[in-house]
Amino acid sequence: MKKFLILLILLGTSSMISAQETAKNADKVIHATYDGYDGDGFYFINQKDNQKMLFVRISPPVLKKFDLMDDTSIGKLFEVSYDLEKVGNSEQPVIINLEKIYETDSNDD
C-alpha cells in the first residue's frame, strides 16, 4: 500500500511539473507563415507584426512531423510554440511544437 501511495504522489508531482512547463511556454506562441530554410535556419513571418523570425533549432519530434526543408510548406500558416535557449550571452528561439493552421473561406454560407 505504501508503494502504491508513493507511486501516486510521484505521478501527481510529475504531472504538475509538466503542466507548469506547458504554462511557462504558453506565452511563446505565435501564428506565422513559413518562409523557408537556408543554411542559417528556418524562417517564419510573424502574423502579428510581419517580422521575420529565424529559428536555428527545432526539436526532433517537430522535424519528424513536418519536413521544413522541403519547399511544400512555404507560405503555409502555422502556430509556432517556442522556448528561448541560452547560447553564450544571448537567447535563441527553439521551436518546441508546430501545428498547421488551416484557413477557411469566410465567404462560405
LINCOR-V58515 format. One record per pair of residues at least 12 apart in sequence whose ideal C-beta (glycine too) atoms are under 8 Angstrom apart, sorted by the first residue. I is the first residue (numbers start at 1). J is the second residue. D is the distance in Angstrom with one decimal. If there is no record, write none. Layout:
i | j | d
I | J | D
I | J | D
//
This chain:
i | j | d
25 | 81 | 6.2
25 | 82 | 7.8
25 | 83 | 5.4
25 | 96 | 6.5
26 | 81 | 7.9
28 | 81 | 6.5
28 | 82 | 5.0
28 | 83 | 6.1
28 | 84 | 7.2
28 | 93 | 7.6
29 | 79 | 6.3
29 | 80 | 6.9
29 | 81 | 4.9
29 | 82 | 7.8
30 | 44 | 7.6
30 | 46 | 5.2
30 | 47 | 7.3
30 | 48 | 6.7
30 | 53 | 7.5
30 | 79 | 7.6
30 | 80 | 5.1
30 | 82 | 7.7
31 | 46 | 7.6
31 | 47 | 4.5
31 | 48 | 7.3
31 | 77 | 6.4
31 | 78 | 7.3
31 | 79 | 5.8
31 | 80 | 7.5
31 | 101 | 6.4
32 | 44 | 3.7
32 | 45 | 5.8
32 | 46 | 5.1
32 | 47 | 6.0
32 | 53 | 6.7
32 | 77 | 7.4
32 | 78 | 5.9
32 | 80 | 5.1
33 | 45 | 4.7
33 | 47 | 6.7
33 | 75 | 6.3
33 | 76 | 7.0
33 | 77 | 5.5
33 | 78 | 7.6
34 | 68 | 6.8
34 | 73 | 4.9
34 | 74 | 5.7
34 | 75 | 6.9
34 | 76 | 5.4
34 | 77 | 8.0
34 | 78 | 6.0
35 | 52 | 6.5
35 | 74 | 6.7
36 | 71 | 7.1
36 | 74 | 5.1
37 | 68 | 5.8
37 | 69 | 5.2
40 | 54 | 6.2
40 | 56 | 7.0
41 | 54 | 5.1
41 | 55 | 5.5
41 | 56 | 4.1
41 | 57 | 7.6
42 | 54 | 7.3
42 | 55 | 4.7
42 | 56 | 7.9
42 | 58 | 6.3
42 | 68 | 5.4
42 | 95 | 7.3
43 | 55 | 7.8
44 | 78 | 7.1
44 | 80 | 5.9
47 | 77 | 7.2
53 | 93 | 6.6
54 | 93 | 7.9
55 | 80 | 7.9
55 | 82 | 6.8
55 | 93 | 5.5
55 | 94 | 6.8
55 | 95 | 5.1
56 | 92 | 5.7
56 | 94 | 7.7
57 | 85 | 7.0
57 | 92 | 7.0
57 | 94 | 4.4
57 | 95 | 7.3
58 | 94 | 7.1
58 | 95 | 4.3
58 | 98 | 7.6
59 | 94 | 6.9
59 | 95 | 6.4
59 | 96 | 5.2
59 | 97 | 7.7
62 | 95 | 5.6
62 | 96 | 7.2
62 | 97 | 6.4
62 | 98 | 4.9
65 | 98 | 6.7
66 | 98 | 5.8
66 | 100 | 7.6
76 | 100 | 6.1
77 | 100 | 7.4
77 | 101 | 4.4
77 | 103 | 6.3
78 | 98 | 5.4
78 | 99 | 6.5
78 | 100 | 5.7
78 | 101 | 6.2
79 | 97 | 8.0
79 | 98 | 7.3
79 | 99 | 4.5
79 | 101 | 5.7
80 | 95 | 6.0
80 | 97 | 7.8
80 | 98 | 5.9
81 | 95 | 7.2
81 | 96 | 5.4
81 | 97 | 3.9
81 | 98 | 7.3
82 | 94 | 6.0
82 | 95 | 5.1
82 | 96 | 6.0
83 | 96 | 5.3
//
